[in-house]
Amino acid sequence: MNLHALRLFHVIATTGSVTRAAELLNISQPAITAQVKKFERELSLTLLQPQGRGIALTEAGKELVPLAKRLFSVELQIEQFCQDFRSGSRGHIRLAATYLPSHFLLPAWLARYKQQYEGVEMSITTTNSSDALQQLLNMEVDIAIYGGLPEESPDEIQTEELFRDELWFVVSPDHRFANLHISLDEMMREPFVMREEGSSTRERLLALCRTHSAPSPRIALQFNGLHEAITAVIAGYGANFVSSLVVHEYVERGELSRVYVEGIQLQNIIAVCTRKQEPLSAAAMNFVDMIRDQS
């Protein structure tokens, strides 16, 4: 079917005039008449008939008008759909994030993003950094966000550092080391409350002890969740080694206190990763731009 000719017929039918339709479409009256006549021959239907000095719709023409209107309405919807995808106001973003950004950064980022781009769907997976990068390589996600040590990433992955946060030793305010400057050896004599094996911060603490030839920490309590570990320290038992992003509010409120270990100043890198030489969708690009601004 010739959709251009159908459009000409639809404009004639809605305006009730070949002359008016020709003016609106910037086509000569003979040209528009000839194309509609040809369209009628292709359909083997008469759609328009003379009526006085004008035209009238035949029965077939009357029934075709609402169908054509529905078709061109869908066309407008498709055009709007494409425009929304190009602008990033529609789409689907798949994210993989490590524990730290997933729990302490993404909620605020996503809330701000969704306020501006309500039509974009978001899927978020919380995992470790190696798995996040593997999901990115496998095209299971569009963006990976991690917090921790810089990863040795494959050549196919582009890594952009957003910012860095410090790693702190923290204890309860009543602890004998609260707000003091002590040595690493002294700190390692304290019982630690930590997350499970495989936690990146736990591995950083063990590596720190090896680097400085200090005793390994005595992990007296182990939790699968970071919140539980912090709560135990707040309650008065042991110490924790943790991102400042996680505990700075507890410290500001006086629920936890820092311990300043001499010569130790470690940082986490918060980074966003994408696939090299593969452009992000407009929706994903808008999200990356927003978290750059937030960082």
KOLRO-500341 format. One record per residue (C-alpha): x, y, z; residue in three letters. Coordinates in steps of 0.001 Angstrom, whole numbers. Last residue first. Layout:
((X, Y, Z), "ALA")
...
***
This chain:
((31034, 13155, 42229), "SER")
((27489, 14343, 41615), "GLN")
((28499, 15900, 38288), "ASP")
((30181, 12676, 37177), "ARG")
((27124, 10801, 38456), "ILE")
((24924, 12892, 36142), "MET")
((27089, 12460, 33072), "ASP")
((27075, 8683, 33573), "VAL")
((23265, 8688, 33835), "PHE")
((22815, 10842, 30726), "ASN")
((25139, 8498, 28836), "MET")
((23035, 5520, 29931), "ALA")
((19840, 7136, 28600), "ALA")
((21541, 8227, 25362), "ALA")
((22716, 4674, 24811), "SER")
((26402, 4134, 25398), "LEU")
((28797, 4051, 22476), "PRO")
((30962, 964, 22107), "GLU")
((34613, 1688, 21394), "GLN")
((35576, 668, 24933), "LYS")
((33021, -1069, 27148), "ARG")
((32077, 908, 30259), "THR")
((33430, 1229, 33781), "CYS")
((32621, 3758, 36504), "VAL")
((35053, 4213, 39367), "ALA")
((35136, 4749, 43129), "ILE")
((38722, 4299, 44259), "ILE")
((39263, 3395, 47890), "ASN")
((41968, 5081, 49900), "GLN")
((44603, 4157, 52440), "LEU")
((46436, 6420, 54848), "GLN")
((48592, 4551, 57346), "ILE")
((51791, 6110, 58713), "GLY")
((50490, 6269, 62272), "GLU")
((47095, 4712, 62869), "VAL")
((44516, 7362, 63724), "TYR")
((41596, 5691, 65496), "VAL")
((38239, 7174, 64555), "ARG")
((35233, 7342, 66845), "SER")
((31759, 5875, 66452), "LEU")
((28307, 6930, 67685), "GLU")
((29423, 10564, 68009), "GLY")
((26968, 11872, 65413), "ARG")
((29805, 12949, 63093), "GLU")
((31456, 9532, 63493), "VAL")
((28235, 7705, 62635), "TYR")
((27811, 10020, 59629), "GLU")
((31354, 9247, 58454), "HIS")
((30767, 5500, 58717), "VAL")
((29978, 4101, 55250), "VAL")
((31573, 6743, 53064), "LEU")
((34642, 6624, 55324), "SER")
((35208, 3093, 54064), "SER")
((35880, 501, 56752), "VAL")
((38346, -1065, 59125), "PHE")
((36413, -2097, 62210), "ASN")
((37219, -2349, 65887), "ALA")
((36112, -4503, 68804), "GLY")
((32974, -4526, 70910), "TYR")
((31165, -1473, 72233), "GLY")
((27642, -1490, 70821), "ALA")
((28875, 819, 68044), "ILE")
((31313, -1943, 67072), "VAL")
((28495, -4506, 66887), "ALA")
((26372, -2097, 64834), "THR")
((29224, -1658, 62345), "ILE")
((29463, -5408, 61761), "ALA")
((25689, -5743, 61380), "GLU")
((25587, -2937, 58816), "HIS")
((28412, -4524, 56837), "LEU")
((26472, -7724, 56222), "GLY")
((27816, -11269, 56069), "ASN")
((29117, -10907, 59604), "PHE")
((32346, -12020, 61288), "GLN")
((33307, -11537, 64907), "LEU")
((36701, -12103, 66509), "ALA")
((38820, -11261, 63495), "ILE")
((42280, -11068, 65021), "ARG")
((44165, -8841, 62611), "PRO")
((47388, -10194, 61121), "SER")
((50501, -9117, 62978), "PRO")
((52481, -6341, 61281), "ALA")
((55126, -6805, 58605), "SER")
((54121, -3449, 57109), "HIS")
((53148, -4850, 53693), "THR")
((51672, -8019, 55221), "ARG")
((49522, -6007, 57629), "CYS")
((48248, -3773, 54826), "LEU")
((47446, -6810, 52680), "ALA")
((45275, -8213, 55492), "LEU")
((43499, -4875, 55864), "LEU")
((42937, -4555, 52099), "ARG")
((41523, -8104, 52004), "GLU")
((39004, -7156, 54697), "ARG")
((38099, -4064, 52703), "THR")
((37539, -6151, 49553), "SER")
((35256, -8624, 51346), "SER")
((36176, -12080, 50109), "GLY")
((36015, -13580, 53586), "GLU")
((32977, -12297, 55479), "GLU")
((32584, -8814, 56902), "ARG")
((34568, -7639, 59883), "MET")
((34508, -7146, 63650), "VAL")
((38104, -6882, 64779), "PHE")
((39670, -7789, 68130), "PRO")
((42425, -5362, 69125), "GLU")
((46099, -6341, 69030), "ARG")
((46235, -5184, 65412), "MET")
((45817, -1561, 66454), "MET")
((48897, -1719, 68635), "GLU")
((50976, -3139, 65775), "ASP")
((49646, -427, 63454), "LEU")
((50886, 2250, 65824), "SER")
((48654, 4679, 67738), "ILE")
((47165, 8166, 67361), "HIS")
((44080, 8537, 69572), "LEU")
((40489, 9550, 68750), "ASN")
((39066, 6440, 70474), "ALA")
((41906, 4078, 71447), "PHE")
((40554, 3235, 74923), "ARG")
((37113, 2518, 73481), "HIS")
((34260, 4565, 74920), "ASP")
((33538, 6338, 71593), "PRO")
((33116, 2927, 69890), "SER")
((35849, 1972, 67438), "VAL")
((36799, 2977, 63892), "VAL")
((39818, 2432, 61638), "PHE")
((39227, 4433, 58474), "TRP")
((39573, 3873, 54729), "LEU")
((39500, 7112, 52776), "GLU")
((37335, 7920, 49760), "ASP")
((38378, 8510, 46177), "ARG")
((36554, 10085, 43235), "PHE")
((34981, 9332, 39858), "LEU")
((37774, 7291, 38287), "GLU")
((36981, 6337, 34699), "GLU")
((37645, 2809, 33494), "THR")
((37245, 1773, 29834), "GLN")
((36989, -1981, 29328), "ILE")
((38038, -3885, 26193), "GLU")
((41690, -3853, 27255), "ASP")
((40856, -6079, 30217), "PRO")
((40753, -4572, 33724), "SER")
((43422, -4925, 36349), "GLU")
((41167, -3507, 39053), "GLU")
((41998, -372, 41005), "PRO")
((41440, -1131, 44700), "LEU")
((37974, -597, 46064), "GLY")
((34648, 794, 44903), "GLY")
((33001, -371, 41732), "TYR")
((30512, 821, 39152), "ILE")
((29786, -1291, 36072), "ALA")
((27773, 40, 33116), "ILE")
((25823, -1558, 30257), "ASP")
((25178, -4940, 31868), "VAL")
((25005, -8529, 30602), "GLU")
((27312, -7597, 27724), "MET")
((29662, -10458, 28686), "ASN")
((32470, -7951, 29231), "LEU")
((30254, -5880, 31555), "LEU")
((29182, -8990, 33444), "GLN")
((32857, -9874, 33828), "GLN")
((33603, -6394, 35175), "LEU")
((30874, -6716, 37803), "ALA")
((32060, -10249, 38624), "ASP")
((35554, -9008, 39357), "SER")
((34246, -6066, 41395), "SER")
((31988, -8092, 43675), "ASN")
((28197, -8104, 43237), "THR")
((25110, -5910, 43503), "THR")
((22933, -6076, 40371), "THR")
((20817, -3088, 39329), "ILE")
((18168, -2928, 36580), "SER")
((16845, 546, 35684), "MET")
((13948, 1498, 33400), "GLU")
((13954, 4978, 31843), "VAL")
((10580, 6749, 31612), "GLY")
((11038, 8721, 34844), "GLU")
((14084, 10534, 33499), "TYR")
((14463, 13686, 35626), "GLN")
((13237, 12390, 38978), "GLN")
((14633, 8998, 37986), "LYS")
((18169, 10426, 37859), "TYR")
((17951, 12067, 41278), "ARG")
((16631, 8900, 42916), "ALA")
((19190, 6781, 41085), "LEU")
((22134, 8849, 42301), "TRP")
((20823, 8926, 45896), "ALA")
((20323, 5143, 45988), "PRO")
((23535, 4507, 44006), "LEU")
((25993, 6002, 46486), "LEU")
((25923, 4143, 49812), "PHE")
((24474, 704, 49137), "HIS")
((25445, 9, 45529), "SER")
((28576, 2175, 45686), "PRO")
((30030, 118, 48580), "LEU")
((28674, -3325, 47684), "TYR")
((29991, -3486, 44128), "THR")
((27841, -2347, 41230), "ALA")
((26374, -3879, 38084), "ALA")
((23994, -1692, 36106), "LEU")
((21530, -2338, 33278), "ARG")
((19959, 802, 31798), "ILE")
((16672, 583, 29881), "HIS")
((15322, 3268, 27555), "GLY")
((13302, 6459, 27506), "ARG")
((14208, 10094, 28236), "SER")
((17608, 9486, 26663), "GLY")
((17283, 12114, 23920), "SER")
((17617, 9584, 21101), "ARG")
((15315, 7163, 22898), "PHE")
((12688, 9869, 23398), "ASP")
((12931, 10889, 19733), "GLN")
((12470, 7298, 18632), "CYS")
((9360, 6897, 20806), "PHE")
((7985, 10230, 19598), "GLN")
((8358, 9112, 15984), "GLU")
((6750, 5763, 16827), "ILE")
((3840, 7515, 18558), "GLN")
((3403, 9782, 15541), "LEU")
((3253, 6715, 13286), "GLU")
((707, 5150, 15663), "VAL")
((-1492, 8232, 15161), "SER")
((-957, 7918, 11422), "PHE")
((-2325, 4366, 11484), "LEU")
((-5272, 5244, 13717), "ARG")
((-6263, 8139, 11434), "LYS")
((-5975, 5866, 8387), "ALA")
((-8343, 3360, 10019), "LEU")
((-10722, 6170, 10993), "PRO")
((-10775, 7462, 7348), "VAL")
((-11134, 4067, 5611), "LEU")
((-14755, 3599, 6665), "GLU")
((-15824, 6945, 5177), "LYS")
((-13842, 6296, 1975), "GLY")
((-15516, 2925, 1464), "ALA")
((-18957, 4550, 1871), "GLU")
((-17890, 7251, -603), "THR")
((-16500, 10509, 716), "LEU")
((-17630, 13777, -814), "ALA")
((-15999, 16291, -3163), "ILE")
((-16520, 19921, -4115), "GLY")
((-18331, 22047, -6701), "ARG")
((-21491, 19966, -6411), "GLY")
((-20461, 16644, -4959), "GLN")
((-17823, 14726, -6887), "PRO")
((-16772, 11328, -5497), "GLN")
((-13945, 10225, -3253), "LEU")
((-12881, 6746, -2074), "LEU")
((-13580, 4602, -5132), "THR")
((-12003, 1200, -4604), "LEU")
((-9827, -1076, -6741), "SER")
((-7085, -436, -4170), "LEU")
((-4429, 322, -6792), "GLU")
((-7008, 2227, -8878), "ARG")
((-7974, 4322, -5856), "GLU")
((-4308, 5136, -5207), "PHE")
((-3915, 6288, -8830), "LYS")
((-6894, 8613, -8402), "LYS")
((-5362, 9886, -5116), "VAL")
((-2061, 10590, -6886), "GLN")
((-3772, 12411, -9780), "ALA")
((-5821, 14614, -7447), "THR")
((-2737, 15557, -5420), "ILE")
((-838, 16483, -8577), "ALA")
((-3738, 18458, -10089), "PRO")
((-4103, 20469, -6844), "GLN")
((-425, 21339, -6626), "SER")
((1394, 20145, -3504), "ILE")
((2350, 22304, -521), "ASN")
((775, 19796, 1870), "LEU")
((-1486, 22334, 3578), "LEU")
((-2285, 24150, 326), "GLU")
((-3016, 20912, -1574), "ALA")
((-5277, 19744, 1288), "ALA")
((-7209, 23032, 1160), "ARG")
((-7764, 22705, -2603), "THR")
((-8731, 19046, -2341), "VAL")
((-11338, 19993, 251), "SER")
((-13133, 18273, 3138), "GLY")
((-10230, 19051, 5480), "THR")
((-10273, 15618, 7175), "THR")
((-10987, 13684, 3961), "ALA")
((-8448, 15602, 1871), "ILE")
((-5805, 15103, 4574), "VAL")
((-6590, 11383, 4765), "HIS")
((-6435, 10974, 956), "PHE")
((-3011, 12576, 866), "LEU")
((-1861, 10341, 3742), "ARG")
((-3107, 7253, 1894), "LEU")
((-1117, 8420, -1143), "ALA")
((2027, 8587, 968), "HIS")
((1212, 5222, 2510), "LEU")
((1176, 3492, -882), "ASN")
((0, 0, 0), "MET")
***
